[in-house]
């Protein structure tokens, strides 16, 4: 008879969420240090990424990033002022705006992705291969669950 496996330890949800928030903040700070650029946040880069993926309406971006539409407007205003996003009235519905990346926005997004990758690699450098694989598996599972809820 096989020995009974020990029950999984209880998940401290608050600590888990706090660690994830700390992870995002640490990656953001690391990416800024690598870039030495204009201090775009993860939210800024996420908005650029959504536009790059084809979300051209602020409401689509808000849904994809799970942000309040007013926050998307604020971030978009900033990115327009920086020259990374162009905003134009929808010719089919003049009450709506269409968003697109400028050439500078496309370049900045690519740089932001590189800087973020470098920051994550630096952060995960001290983990064993097994731990890195476990992180990748867990993140893929979390992403699957988040996508399922959309």
Helices and strands as residue ranges (DSSP letters): H 13-35, H 42-52, H 58-65, H 69-81, E 85-90, E 93-101, H 103-124, H 129-148
